[in-house]
């Protein structure tokens, strides 16, 4: 049986405190264990997770700028 998750490449950008970054790494480990491909570059991903802290103002502002700068939707995958 084919693992459908292996068809998807997931990337993550972590903003905020070290705890937030550790939580992001744990999430990526779980996604990888579930069969998803983990990538480090935005253009290589089908799904990009923006992992940010809602309590640190600098992280909130970075999240807003990053979200607005991304070219959405990703035209590489029409089946998402």
Residue pairs with C-beta under 8 A, 6 or more apart in sequence:
3 35
5 34
5 35
5 36
6 35
6 36
6 37
8 36
8 37
8 46
8 47
8 80
9 36
9 37
9 38
9 39
9 44
9 45
9 46
9 47
10 28
10 31
10 36
10 37
10 38
10 39
10 45
10 46
10 47
10 48
10 49
11 38
11 39
11 40
11 41
11 42
11 44
11 45
11 47
11 48
11 49
12 24
12 27
12 28
12 38
12 48
12 49
12 50
12 51
13 42
13 48
13 49
13 50
13 51
13 66
14 20
14 21
14 24
14 51
14 52
15 50
15 51
15 52
15 53
15 59
15 62
15 63
15 66
16 51
16 52
16 53
16 55
16 56
16 59
17 53
17 56
17 59
20 51
20 52
20 53
20 59
21 51
23 51
24 49
24 51
27 49
27 51
28 38
31 38
32 38
39 45
42 48
42 70
45 74
46 74
46 76
46 77
46 80
47 80
48 70
48 74
50 63
50 66
50 67
52 59
52 60
52 62
52 63
53 59
53 60
54 60
73 80
74 80
